[in-house]
Amino acid sequence: MLTKLKETVQSWIEAEARMAQRAGLTPNQVSALGVVFGVASGLAYWLTGLSLGDLSAYRMYLLLAVLLLLASGFCDALDGTLARLYGKTGLCDQFWGLLALIGSLLTSYARAKSEAAEVPMETVGIVERAERLLIVSAASLLSLVWTEALGLSVILLALATNFTVLQRAIYFVRKARSKSNG
């Protein structure tokens, strides 16, 4: 059943990409729009957290956050299909890009959840936010003279961020056990 659904969604995305191409949209423009939606979704989730005392505002911000997140995901799917229509490839392999994104999100999520449980996570893991920014910045500059640098940095981020999540999970479990035993 999921295979049929995947085929349906892919054909729908391809039709949307053809319309976007006829409208003159480029893959980079769609990617930029996706980033804007993603940032707006993050802001809406933040506002959701601030609205815990007001159920009506909480629901509104949560719905907005989900819709913006879905719009960002749609743009992410659309830009890849649009790039194939234009005969352009992305900066990295989709698998590694997705794995790097998941690792980056989970790294921050693990810290937030751990600190909410009063287990500090600062300095735990090999790539925190600052290291991730430095890796991407350095690779971006390096890609001016070596075009493969960005793609390789995404693979590095995919591996390092997910390893960091594992480090943080292990650290949390150890600290939580010692708290319960102490």
FENVEN-V52749 format. One record per pair of residues at least 24 apart in sequence whose ideal C-beta (glycine too) atoms are under 10 Angstrom apart, sorted by sequence separation. I is the first residue (numbers start at 1). J is the second residue. D is the distance in whole Angstrom. If there is no record, write none. Layout:
i=I j=J d=D
i=I j=J d=D
//
This chain:
i=40 j=64 d=8
i=41 j=65 d=5
i=44 j=68 d=6
i=45 j=69 d=8
i=103 j=127 d=8
i=107 j=131 d=10
i=108 j=132 d=10
i=132 j=156 d=10
i=40 j=65 d=9
i=41 j=66 d=8
i=43 j=68 d=8
i=44 j=69 d=8
i=76 j=101 d=9
i=104 j=129 d=9
i=107 j=132 d=8
i=132 j=157 d=6
i=135 j=160 d=8
i=41 j=67 d=8
i=42 j=68 d=9
i=131 j=157 d=9
i=135 j=161 d=10
i=40 j=67 d=10
i=41 j=68 d=4
i=42 j=69 d=9
i=40 j=68 d=5
i=41 j=69 d=4
i=104 j=132 d=6
i=132 j=160 d=8
i=39 j=68 d=9
i=40 j=69 d=9
i=41 j=70 d=9
i=103 j=132 d=9
i=127 j=156 d=9
i=131 j=160 d=8
i=132 j=161 d=7
i=37 j=67 d=9
i=38 j=68 d=8
i=41 j=71 d=8
i=42 j=72 d=9
i=127 j=157 d=7
i=131 j=161 d=9
i=37 j=68 d=5
i=38 j=69 d=7
i=40 j=71 d=9
i=41 j=72 d=6
i=36 j=68 d=9
i=37 j=69 d=8
i=40 j=72 d=8
i=41 j=73 d=9
i=100 j=132 d=9
i=104 j=136 d=10
i=127 j=159 d=9
i=132 j=164 d=9
i=37 j=70 d=9
i=38 j=71 d=9
i=39 j=72 d=9
i=126 j=159 d=10
i=127 j=160 d=4
i=128 j=161 d=10
i=131 j=164 d=9
i=37 j=71 d=4
i=38 j=72 d=4
i=126 j=160 d=6
i=127 j=161 d=6
i=36 j=71 d=9
i=37 j=72 d=4
i=38 j=73 d=9
i=100 j=135 d=10
i=125 j=160 d=9
i=126 j=161 d=9
i=127 j=162 d=10
i=36 j=72 d=8
i=37 j=73 d=9
i=100 j=136 d=10
i=125 j=161 d=9
i=127 j=163 d=8
i=128 j=164 d=7
i=34 j=71 d=8
i=35 j=72 d=8
i=37 j=74 d=8
i=38 j=75 d=8
i=126 j=163 d=6
i=127 j=164 d=5
i=33 j=71 d=8
i=34 j=72 d=5
i=37 j=75 d=6
i=38 j=76 d=9
i=125 j=163 d=8
i=126 j=164 d=6
i=127 j=165 d=10
i=33 j=72 d=9
i=34 j=73 d=8
i=36 j=75 d=9
i=37 j=76 d=9
i=125 j=164 d=3
i=34 j=74 d=8
i=35 j=75 d=8
i=124 j=164 d=8
i=125 j=165 d=8
i=127 j=167 d=10
i=128 j=168 d=10
i=33 j=74 d=10
i=34 j=75 d=3
i=35 j=76 d=9
i=125 j=166 d=9
i=126 j=167 d=7
i=33 j=75 d=5
i=34 j=76 d=5
i=125 j=167 d=5
i=32 j=75 d=9
i=34 j=77 d=9
i=121 j=164 d=10
i=124 j=167 d=6
i=125 j=168 d=5
i=30 j=74 d=9
i=31 j=75 d=7
i=34 j=78 d=8
i=124 j=168 d=5
i=125 j=169 d=10
i=30 j=75 d=5
i=31 j=76 d=8
i=33 j=78 d=9
i=34 j=79 d=7
i=124 j=169 d=10
i=29 j=75 d=10
i=30 j=76 d=9
i=33 j=79 d=9
i=121 j=167 d=10
i=124 j=170 d=9
i=125 j=171 d=8
i=30 j=77 d=10
i=31 j=78 d=9
i=32 j=79 d=9
i=121 j=168 d=6
i=124 j=171 d=5
i=30 j=78 d=5
i=31 j=79 d=5
i=91 j=139 d=10
i=124 j=172 d=9
i=30 j=79 d=4
i=31 j=80 d=9
i=91 j=140 d=10
i=119 j=168 d=9
i=29 j=79 d=8
i=30 j=80 d=9
i=107 j=157 d=10
i=121 j=171 d=7
i=27 j=78 d=8
i=28 j=79 d=8
i=30 j=81 d=9
i=31 j=82 d=9
i=120 j=171 d=10
i=121 j=172 d=8
i=124 j=175 d=10
i=27 j=79 d=5
i=30 j=82 d=6
i=31 j=83 d=9
i=91 j=143 d=8
i=119 j=171 d=8
i=25 j=78 d=9
i=26 j=79 d=9
i=27 j=80 d=8
i=29 j=82 d=9
i=30 j=83 d=9
i=100 j=153 d=9
i=101 j=154 d=9
i=104 j=157 d=7
i=107 j=160 d=9
i=108 j=161 d=10
i=111 j=164 d=9
i=119 j=172 d=5
i=25 j=79 d=9
i=27 j=81 d=9
i=28 j=82 d=9
i=97 j=151 d=9
i=100 j=154 d=5
i=103 j=157 d=7
i=104 j=158 d=9
i=107 j=161 d=5
i=110 j=164 d=8
i=111 j=165 d=10
i=114 j=168 d=7
i=119 j=173 d=10
i=121 j=175 d=9
i=20 j=75 d=10
i=27 j=82 d=5
i=28 j=83 d=9
i=96 j=151 d=8
i=99 j=154 d=9
i=100 j=155 d=8
i=103 j=158 d=6
i=106 j=161 d=7
i=107 j=162 d=8
i=110 j=165 d=6
i=113 j=168 d=9
i=114 j=169 d=9
i=117 j=172 d=8
i=119 j=174 d=9
i=120 j=175 d=9
i=26 j=82 d=7
i=27 j=83 d=4
i=91 j=147 d=9
i=92 j=148 d=10
i=96 j=152 d=9
i=98 j=154 d=10
i=99 j=155 d=9
i=100 j=156 d=8
i=101 j=157 d=9
i=102 j=158 d=8
i=103 j=159 d=8
i=104 j=160 d=10
i=105 j=161 d=9
i=106 j=162 d=7
i=107 j=163 d=10
i=109 j=165 d=8
i=110 j=166 d=9
i=119 j=175 d=5
i=25 j=82 d=7
i=26 j=83 d=9
i=27 j=84 d=9
i=91 j=148 d=10
i=96 j=153 d=10
i=97 j=154 d=6
i=100 j=157 d=4
i=101 j=158 d=9
i=103 j=160 d=7
i=104 j=161 d=5
i=107 j=164 d=5
i=108 j=165 d=10
i=110 j=167 d=9
i=111 j=168 d=7
i=114 j=171 d=8
i=115 j=172 d=10
i=118 j=175 d=9
i=119 j=176 d=6
i=16 j=74 d=8
i=20 j=78 d=6
i=27 j=85 d=9
i=91 j=149 d=10
i=92 j=150 d=7
i=93 j=151 d=7
i=96 j=154 d=5
i=97 j=155 d=9
i=99 j=157 d=9
i=100 j=158 d=4
i=103 j=161 d=3
i=104 j=162 d=9
i=106 j=164 d=9
i=107 j=165 d=6
i=110 j=168 d=4
i=114 j=172 d=5
i=117 j=175 d=9
i=118 j=176 d=10
i=19 j=78 d=10
i=20 j=79 d=9
i=27 j=86 d=6
i=31 j=90 d=9
i=91 j=150 d=5
i=92 j=151 d=4
i=95 j=154 d=10
i=96 j=155 d=5
i=99 j=158 d=4
i=100 j=159 d=9
i=102 j=161 d=8
i=103 j=162 d=4
i=106 j=165 d=5
i=109 j=168 d=9
i=110 j=169 d=6
i=113 j=172 d=8
i=117 j=176 d=7
i=119 j=178 d=10
i=17 j=77 d=9
i=21 j=81 d=9
i=26 j=86 d=7
i=28 j=88 d=9
i=31 j=91 d=10
i=90 j=150 d=10
i=91 j=151 d=6
i=92 j=152 d=9
i=95 j=155 d=10
i=96 j=156 d=9
i=97 j=157 d=9
i=98 j=158 d=8
i=99 j=159 d=8
i=100 j=160 d=9
i=101 j=161 d=9
i=102 j=162 d=7
i=103 j=163 d=8
i=104 j=164 d=9
i=105 j=165 d=9
i=106 j=166 d=10
i=107 j=167 d=9
i=119 j=179 d=8
i=13 j=74 d=8
i=16 j=77 d=9
i=17 j=78 d=6
i=20 j=81 d=9
i=21 j=82 d=6
i=25 j=86 d=10
i=27 j=88 d=6
i=90 j=151 d=9
i=92 j=153 d=8
i=93 j=154 d=8
i=96 j=157 d=8
i=97 j=158 d=8
i=100 j=161 d=6
i=103 j=164 d=7
i=104 j=165 d=9
i=107 j=168 d=7
i=110 j=171 d=9
i=111 j=172 d=10
i=114 j=175 d=8
i=118 j=179 d=8
i=16 j=78 d=6
i=17 j=79 d=9
i=20 j=82 d=6
i=26 j=88 d=8
i=27 j=89 d=9
i=28 j=90 d=10
i=89 j=151 d=10
i=91 j=153 d=9
i=92 j=154 d=4
i=93 j=155 d=8
i=96 j=158 d=5
i=99 j=161 d=8
i=100 j=162 d=8
i=103 j=165 d=6
i=106 j=168 d=9
i=110 j=172 d=7
i=114 j=176 d=9
i=117 j=179 d=9
i=17 j=80 d=9
i=18 j=81 d=9
i=19 j=82 d=10
i=27 j=90 d=8
i=38 j=101 d=10
i=91 j=154 d=7
i=92 j=155 d=8
i=95 j=158 d=8
i=96 j=159 d=9
i=99 j=162 d=7
i=102 j=165 d=9
i=103 j=166 d=10
i=106 j=169 d=9
i=13 j=77 d=5
i=14 j=78 d=10
i=17 j=81 d=4
i=18 j=82 d=9
i=21 j=85 d=5
i=90 j=154 d=10
i=12 j=77 d=10
i=13 j=78 d=6
i=16 j=81 d=8
i=17 j=82 d=4
i=20 j=85 d=9
i=21 j=86 d=7
i=92 j=157 d=9
i=93 j=158 d=9
i=15 j=81 d=10
i=16 j=82 d=9
i=17 j=83 d=9
i=92 j=158 d=9
i=10 j=77 d=9
i=13 j=80 d=9
i=14 j=81 d=6
i=17 j=84 d=8
i=18 j=85 d=7
i=9 j=77 d=8
i=13 j=81 d=5
i=14 j=82 d=10
i=17 j=85 d=6
i=13 j=82 d=9
i=17 j=86 d=9
i=14 j=84 d=9
i=10 j=81 d=8
i=14 j=85 d=8
//
